Amino acid sequence: MTTKIAMVSLGCSKNLVDSEIMLGLLDQNSYEITQDSKDADFIIINTCGFIESAKEESIDMILEMAELKRSGTLKGLIAAGCLSERYHEELMREIPELDSVIGTGDYEKIVEVIKKIQRTGEKVTSFGNINADFNEDLPRFVSTASHTAYIKIAEGCDNHCTYCIIPKLRGKYRSRKIESIVAEAETLVKKGVKELILIAQDTTMYGMDLYGKRMLSNLLRELDEIKGLRWIRVMYAYPENIDDQLIGTIKKSKHVLHYLDIPIQHTEDSILKKMARRTDKENIFNLFEKLRSEIPDIIIRSTMIAGFPGETEKDHLGMLESIKKLKIDKLGVFDYSKEEGTPAAKMADQIDSETKGYRQFSAMEAQRPISESKMSSHVGSIVEAIVEDKTEEGYSGRTWMDAPEIDGMIYISADKEIELGSIIKVKVESASEFDLMGVLSDESA
């Protein structure tokens, strides 16, 4: 009888790719993949341990799935990913329903772990070298919609921002070979993928460790030649590494979207320095101005942190003023999460949760009219969109200006059937703060 495996992938898209590799290995070894946790023999929870809210979500999910084991329907419960890497001893001690905890460097041993549990009934922990080189030959079971897929171009991080635990959980920065990424991309496109989303902790550092120089531009040019590929989206581009070559490549390419995710995290020099960010306010403003000058229709997405240790009222007001001046197309602001094991957690002048919450709220309020104005500016225009779902009123999807899960949607009225996964043109008729509404354009006929 076939063993059924369910996967619950939490956290970021980089974690999702690890989940898909585990599923690929299980599929290759004749395990049955199921979407129904209640029907599964084994459940794997690929956890996130980045910030407090993510840790809580991961623990809540483990406890929820543990209930299935207590009811007698589940034979094995496994926790993998960042929370497991960070707190494996505590997890095994505090949650007896767990049969295995697997670290971030050992997820490719998932088949071996499950077989050992099945064979012996013993609890298994598996932790390897988080700095190990990429295994370029691992299979992958893509779980996203058939038209969109993430490609992780590198693992780990060398930036060591003072608020971030990732280098301790994921190791040093390790790039994949260009030919391996291109081969995976070609395989995905042959399976019907139209949008590739490039991810890493820092995509702009791609190639530095492997080739001795930044190679994201070279990689984009190679991917741009793949027949059948429509959209290439770049996430996690650090501002200090966005140079003229990269800007020129985006500008001249056929399929690289004029969309760039640039996490700046703050705008005030005193806080950027405390964060160990390798840029400053002047360079951030100059970069945004240059991007908009060179690529007038560029969509810039960013994130900021409110309430970092030592952030004064003057720093906060400076960030609010910068938000108003930068006019970022899509901005997420998060209150600072104090993470043990990071330099920032030991800093003096920690800010109370009420003040952090207020500053996060006021930053998003400063962004609100900018978002509304940016979205309204598209009314009357015709935009490319990828169709993802059928609704009672028509269809929903994303424009080229929107990344999955984190950006907005477009709702489409149509007087004919539209194939899900197709890229069409939509005439925008109205807008809200985050979403667009429109009708199928005659140009899509």
C-alpha positions as CSV (number, residue, x, y, z in Angstrom):
1,M,0.0,0.0,0.0
2,T,1.4,3.4,-1.0
3,T,2.4,5.8,1.7
4,K,0.7,9.1,1.4
5,I,2.7,12.3,2.2
6,A,1.3,15.8,2.8
7,M,3.4,18.9,2.9
8,V,2.7,22.2,4.7
9,S,5.1,24.8,3.6
10,L,5.3,28.0,5.7
11,G,7.2,31.2,5.3
12,C,8.9,32.6,2.3
13,S,9.2,31.4,-1.4
14,K,12.7,30.2,-0.7
15,N,11.3,27.8,1.8
16,L,8.7,26.7,-0.7
17,V,11.4,25.6,-3.2
18,D,12.9,23.4,-0.5
19,S,9.5,21.9,0.1
20,E,9.1,21.2,-3.6
21,I,12.5,19.5,-3.7
22,M,11.5,17.3,-0.8
23,L,8.2,16.4,-2.6
24,G,10.2,15.7,-5.7
25,L,12.4,13.2,-3.9
26,L,9.4,11.6,-2.3
27,D,7.6,11.4,-5.7
28,Q,10.7,9.9,-7.2
29,N,10.7,7.2,-4.5
30,S,7.1,6.2,-5.2
31,Y,5.5,8.0,-2.3
32,E,2.1,9.4,-3.0
33,I,1.7,13.2,-2.6
34,T,-1.6,14.3,-1.2
35,Q,-3.1,17.8,-0.6
36,D,-5.3,16.4,2.2
37,S,-3.6,16.3,5.5
38,K,-6.4,14.2,7.0
39,D,-5.7,11.6,4.4
40,A,-1.9,11.5,4.9
41,D,0.3,8.8,6.5
42,F,3.1,11.4,7.0
43,I,2.9,15.2,7.3
44,I,6.0,17.3,6.8
45,I,5.8,20.9,8.0
46,N,8.5,23.0,6.5
47,T,8.7,25.7,9.1
48,C,9.8,29.4,9.2
49,G,11.8,30.8,12.1
50,F,12.6,34.3,10.8
51,I,10.5,36.5,13.1
52,E,8.3,35.9,16.2
53,S,5.0,35.8,14.3
54,A,6.4,33.3,11.8
55,K,7.7,31.1,14.7
56,E,4.3,31.2,16.3
57,E,2.6,30.2,13.1
58,S,5.0,27.3,12.7
59,I,4.4,26.0,16.2
60,D,0.6,26.4,15.9
61,M,0.7,24.4,12.7
62,I,2.8,21.6,14.3
63,L,0.3,21.4,17.2
64,E,-2.6,21.4,14.8
65,M,-1.2,18.5,12.8
66,A,-0.3,16.7,16.0
67,E,-4.0,16.4,16.7
68,L,-4.3,14.2,13.6
69,K,-1.7,11.9,15.1
70,R,-3.5,11.7,18.4
71,S,-6.7,10.8,16.5
72,G,-4.9,7.8,15.1
73,T,-5.0,8.6,11.4
74,L,-1.4,9.9,11.1
75,K,1.6,7.7,11.4
76,G,4.4,10.3,11.3
77,L,4.9,14.0,11.9
78,I,8.1,15.7,10.7
79,A,9.2,19.3,11.2
80,A,11.8,20.7,8.8
81,G,13.1,24.2,7.8
82,C,14.4,27.2,9.7
83,L,12.5,26.7,13.1
84,S,13.8,23.1,13.2
85,E,17.3,24.3,12.5
86,R,17.1,26.9,15.2
87,Y,15.2,25.1,18.0
88,H,15.4,21.3,17.2
89,E,16.1,20.2,20.8
90,E,13.2,22.3,22.2
91,L,10.8,21.0,19.5
92,M,11.6,17.3,20.1
93,R,11.4,17.8,23.9
94,E,8.2,20.0,24.0
95,I,6.2,18.3,21.2
96,P,6.3,14.5,21.8
97,E,4.1,13.9,18.7
98,L,7.0,14.9,16.5
99,D,8.8,11.9,15.0
100,S,11.5,13.8,13.3
101,V,13.2,17.2,13.1
102,I,15.3,18.0,10.0
103,G,17.6,21.0,9.6
104,T,17.9,23.3,6.6
105,G,21.1,21.5,5.5
106,D,19.5,18.1,5.5
107,Y,16.1,18.4,3.7
108,E,17.4,16.2,0.8
109,K,17.5,13.2,3.3
110,I,13.7,13.3,3.7
111,V,13.3,9.8,2.1
112,E,15.9,8.3,4.3
113,V,14.3,9.8,7.4
114,I,10.8,8.6,6.6
115,K,12.1,5.1,5.7
116,K,13.9,4.9,9.1
117,I,10.7,6.0,11.0
118,Q,8.7,3.4,9.1
119,R,11.3,0.6,9.7
120,T,12.1,1.2,13.4
121,G,9.4,3.5,14.8
122,E,12.2,5.5,16.4
123,K,12.4,9.3,16.5
124,V,15.0,10.7,14.0
125,T,16.9,14.0,14.0
126,S,18.9,15.0,10.9
127,F,21.3,17.9,10.8
128,G,24.0,18.5,8.3
129,N,26.3,21.2,7.0
130,I,24.3,24.4,6.4
131,N,27.2,25.6,4.2
132,A,27.2,22.6,1.9
133,D,27.4,23.2,-1.8
134,F,24.2,22.9,-3.9
135,N,23.2,19.5,-5.1
136,E,22.2,20.5,-8.7
137,D,20.6,17.2,-9.5
138,L,17.7,17.1,-7.0
139,P,14.2,16.6,-8.5
140,R,11.4,19.0,-7.8
141,F,7.6,18.7,-7.6
142,V,6.3,22.2,-8.4
143,S,3.4,23.0,-6.2
144,T,2.5,26.5,-7.5
145,A,0.0,27.1,-10.3
146,S,1.3,25.5,-13.5
147,H,2.0,28.9,-15.1
148,T,4.3,30.3,-12.4
149,A,7.4,28.9,-10.7
150,Y,10.1,30.2,-8.3
151,I,13.8,29.5,-9.0
152,K,16.2,29.7,-6.2
153,I,19.4,31.0,-7.7
154,A,21.5,31.0,-4.4
155,E,21.3,29.8,-0.8
156,G,22.5,31.5,2.4
157,C,23.6,35.1,3.0
158,D,26.8,37.0,3.7
159,N,25.2,40.3,4.5
160,H,24.8,39.8,8.3
161,C,22.3,42.6,8.9
162,T,22.1,43.0,12.6
163,Y,18.4,42.1,12.9
164,C,18.6,38.9,10.8
165,I,19.1,35.3,11.9
166,I,19.2,33.9,8.3
167,P,23.0,33.4,8.0
168,K,22.9,31.2,11.2
169,L,20.1,29.2,9.8
170,R,21.0,29.0,6.1
171,G,24.8,29.4,6.0
172,K,27.1,31.4,3.8
173,Y,26.1,32.6,0.3
174,R,26.3,29.9,-2.3
175,S,25.3,30.5,-5.9
176,R,24.1,27.8,-8.3
177,K,25.8,27.4,-11.7
178,I,24.2,29.4,-14.5
179,E,23.9,26.3,-16.7
180,S,22.0,24.5,-13.9
181,I,19.5,27.4,-13.4
182,V,19.0,27.8,-17.2
183,A,18.4,24.0,-17.5
184,E,15.8,24.0,-14.7
185,A,14.1,27.1,-16.3
186,E,13.9,25.4,-19.7
187,T,12.4,22.3,-18.1
188,L,9.8,24.4,-16.3
189,V,8.9,26.3,-19.4
190,K,8.4,23.1,-21.4
191,K,5.9,22.1,-18.7
192,G,3.9,25.2,-19.3
193,V,5.5,27.8,-16.9
194,K,5.2,31.3,-18.3
195,E,6.5,33.3,-15.3
196,L,9.8,32.6,-13.5
197,I,10.5,34.4,-10.3
198,L,14.1,34.5,-9.3
199,I,14.7,34.3,-5.5
200,A,17.7,34.2,-3.1
201,Q,18.4,36.0,0.2
202,D,20.1,38.6,-2.1
203,T,19.7,38.0,-5.8
204,T,22.1,40.9,-6.7
205,M,25.0,39.0,-5.0
206,Y,24.5,36.1,-7.4
207,G,27.7,34.7,-8.8
208,M,30.2,36.5,-6.5
209,D,31.2,33.4,-4.7
210,L,31.2,31.2,-7.8
211,Y,32.6,33.4,-10.5
212,G,34.3,36.2,-8.6
213,K,31.9,38.9,-9.7
214,R,28.2,39.6,-9.7
215,M,26.5,37.7,-12.5
216,L,22.8,38.4,-12.2
217,S,22.9,40.4,-15.5
218,N,24.5,37.5,-17.3
219,L,22.0,35.1,-15.9
220,L,19.1,37.3,-16.9
221,R,20.4,37.5,-20.5
222,E,20.6,33.7,-20.7
223,L,17.1,33.2,-19.3
224,D,15.8,35.9,-21.6
225,E,16.5,33.7,-24.6
226,I,14.3,30.8,-23.5
227,K,11.6,30.2,-26.0
228,G,8.1,30.3,-24.6
229,L,9.0,32.1,-21.4
230,R,7.0,35.3,-21.0
231,W,7.8,36.9,-17.7
232,I,11.0,36.9,-15.6
233,R,10.6,38.6,-12.2
234,V,13.5,39.5,-9.9
235,M,13.0,39.6,-6.1
236,Y,15.3,40.5,-3.2
237,A,17.6,42.9,-5.1
238,Y,19.7,44.8,-2.6
239,P,20.1,48.5,-3.4
240,E,23.9,48.7,-3.1
241,N,24.4,46.1,-5.8
242,I,22.0,47.4,-8.4
243,D,24.5,48.8,-10.9
244,D,24.4,50.3,-14.5
245,Q,24.9,46.8,-16.0
246,L,21.8,45.4,-14.2
247,I,19.7,48.4,-15.0
248,G,20.7,48.2,-18.6
249,T,19.9,44.5,-18.8
250,I,16.4,45.0,-17.4
251,K,15.8,47.9,-19.7
252,K,16.9,46.0,-22.9
253,S,15.5,42.6,-22.2
254,K,12.5,41.0,-23.9
255,H,11.0,39.2,-20.9
256,V,12.6,40.6,-17.7
257,L,9.7,42.6,-16.1
258,H,10.2,46.2,-15.3
259,Y,9.5,45.2,-11.7
260,L,12.2,45.2,-9.0
261,D,11.9,44.2,-5.3
262,I,14.4,46.3,-3.4
263,P,14.3,45.8,0.4
264,I,15.7,49.0,1.9
265,Q,14.5,48.4,5.5
266,H,14.9,52.1,6.5
267,T,15.9,55.5,5.1
268,E,17.7,57.2,7.9
269,D,21.5,56.9,8.0
270,S,21.8,56.4,11.8
271,I,19.4,53.4,11.7
272,L,20.8,51.9,8.4
273,K,24.2,52.0,10.1
274,K,22.9,50.2,13.2
275,M,21.3,47.6,10.9
276,A,24.7,47.1,9.2
277,R,23.1,47.9,5.8
278,R,25.6,48.7,3.2
279,T,23.9,51.8,1.8
280,D,22.7,55.2,2.9
281,K,19.8,57.6,2.4
282,E,21.4,59.6,-0.4
283,N,22.3,56.4,-2.4
284,I,18.7,55.0,-2.0
285,F,17.2,58.2,-3.3
286,N,19.7,58.4,-6.2
287,L,19.1,54.8,-7.1
288,F,15.3,55.2,-7.2
289,E,15.7,58.4,-9.3
290,K,18.1,56.6,-11.7
291,L,15.8,53.6,-12.1
292,R,12.8,55.8,-12.9
293,S,14.9,57.9,-15.3
294,E,16.3,54.8,-17.2
295,I,13.1,52.7,-17.0
296,P,10.2,55.1,-16.7
297,D,7.6,52.4,-16.2
298,I,9.6,50.6,-13.5
299,I,7.5,49.2,-10.6
300,I,9.5,49.3,-7.3
301,R,8.5,47.2,-4.4
302,S,10.2,47.5,-1.0
303,T,10.1,46.7,2.7
304,M,10.9,48.8,5.8
305,I,11.2,48.1,9.5
306,A,9.7,50.4,12.1
307,G,10.9,50.6,15.7
308,F,14.4,49.3,15.3
309,P,16.4,49.6,18.6
310,G,17.6,53.2,19.1
311,E,15.2,54.6,16.5
312,T,14.3,58.1,17.7
313,E,11.2,60.1,17.0
314,K,13.3,62.2,14.6
315,D,14.4,59.0,12.8
316,H,10.8,57.9,12.6
317,L,9.6,61.2,11.2
318,G,12.5,61.2,8.7
319,M,11.3,57.8,7.5
320,L,7.8,59.1,7.1
321,E,9.0,62.0,5.1
322,S,11.2,59.7,2.9
323,I,8.2,57.5,2.2
324,K,6.3,60.5,1.0
325,K,9.2,61.6,-1.2
326,L,10.3,58.2,-2.6
327,K,6.7,57.3,-3.7
328,I,7.4,53.6,-3.7
329,D,4.9,51.7,-5.8
330,K,4.4,48.8,-3.4
331,L,5.6,49.1,0.2
332,G,5.3,46.8,3.2
333,V,6.3,48.1,6.7
334,F,6.9,45.7,9.6
335,D,7.5,46.4,13.2
336,Y,10.9,45.3,14.4
337,S,11.0,41.7,15.8
338,K,13.7,41.1,18.5
339,E,15.3,37.8,17.5
340,E,17.6,36.0,19.9
341,G,21.0,35.3,18.5
342,T,21.2,38.5,16.5
343,P,23.3,41.6,17.3
344,A,20.2,43.8,17.3
345,A,18.6,41.8,20.1
346,K,21.5,42.9,22.4
347,M,21.3,46.6,21.5
348,A,20.3,49.1,24.1
349,D,17.3,51.3,23.6
350,Q,14.9,48.5,22.6
351,I,11.5,50.1,21.8
352,D,8.3,49.0,23.4
353,S,5.7,47.1,21.4
354,E,3.1,49.9,21.5
355,T,5.5,52.4,20.0
356,K,6.7,50.0,17.4
357,G,3.0,49.2,16.5
358,Y,2.2,52.9,16.2
359,R,5.2,53.7,14.0
360,Q,4.5,50.7,11.7
361,F,0.8,51.9,11.4
362,S,1.8,55.5,10.8
363,A,4.3,54.5,8.1
364,M,1.6,52.5,6.3
365,E,-0.7,55.4,6.6
366,A,1.9,57.6,5.0
367,Q,2.1,55.1,2.1
368,R,-1.7,54.8,1.7
369,P,-2.4,57.9,-0.5
370,I,0.7,57.0,-2.5
371,S,-0.6,53.5,-3.2
372,E,-4.1,54.8,-4.0
373,S,-2.6,57.4,-6.4
374,K,-0.3,54.8,-8.1
375,M,-3.1,52.4,-8.6
376,S,-5.5,55.0,-9.9
377,S,-2.9,56.1,-12.5
378,H,-3.5,52.8,-14.3
379,V,-7.3,53.5,-14.9
380,G,-7.9,53.7,-18.6
381,S,-4.7,51.9,-19.5
382,I,-4.3,48.4,-21.0
383,V,-2.1,46.1,-18.9
384,E,-0.8,42.6,-19.3
385,A,-2.2,40.1,-16.8
386,I,-1.8,36.4,-16.0
387,V,-5.2,34.7,-15.3
388,E,-5.2,32.6,-12.2
389,D,-8.7,31.8,-11.1
390,K,-12.4,31.9,-12.2
391,T,-14.8,33.8,-10.0
392,E,-18.5,34.3,-9.9
393,E,-18.1,37.7,-11.6
394,G,-15.4,36.6,-14.1
395,Y,-11.7,36.0,-13.5
396,S,-8.9,37.1,-11.2
397,G,-5.2,37.2,-11.7
398,R,-2.1,39.4,-11.5
399,T,-0.7,42.1,-13.7
400,W,2.9,42.1,-14.6
401,M,3.2,44.7,-11.8
402,D,2.3,42.2,-9.1
403,A,4.2,39.3,-7.5
404,P,2.2,36.3,-6.1
405,E,1.0,36.4,-2.5
406,I,2.6,39.8,-1.6
407,D,1.1,42.2,-4.2
408,G,-2.4,43.0,-5.4
409,M,-4.8,41.3,-7.8
410,I,-6.7,42.3,-10.9
411,Y,-10.3,41.3,-11.3
412,I,-11.4,40.8,-14.9
413,S,-14.8,40.8,-16.6
414,A,-15.0,38.9,-19.8
415,D,-17.8,37.9,-22.2
416,K,-16.0,34.7,-23.2
417,E,-14.0,31.8,-21.6
418,I,-10.4,32.6,-20.7
419,E,-7.9,29.8,-20.2
420,L,-6.4,29.8,-16.7
421,G,-2.6,30.5,-16.9
422,S,-2.9,32.6,-20.1
423,I,-1.4,36.0,-20.3
424,I,-4.0,38.5,-21.6
425,K,-4.5,42.2,-22.0
426,V,-7.0,43.9,-19.7
427,K,-8.4,47.5,-19.9
428,V,-8.3,48.9,-16.4
429,E,-11.7,50.5,-15.4
430,S,-11.2,51.1,-11.7
431,A,-8.8,50.7,-8.8
432,S,-8.6,50.3,-5.0
433,E,-5.6,50.8,-2.8
434,F,-4.1,47.5,-3.8
435,D,-6.2,46.0,-6.6
436,L,-7.4,46.7,-10.1
437,M,-10.6,46.0,-11.9
438,G,-11.0,45.8,-15.7
439,V,-12.4,44.1,-18.7
440,L,-10.8,41.8,-21.3
441,S,-9.3,44.0,-23.9
442,D,-10.1,43.7,-27.6
443,E,-6.3,43.4,-28.1
444,S,-6.4,40.0,-26.5
445,A,-8.7,38.7,-29.2
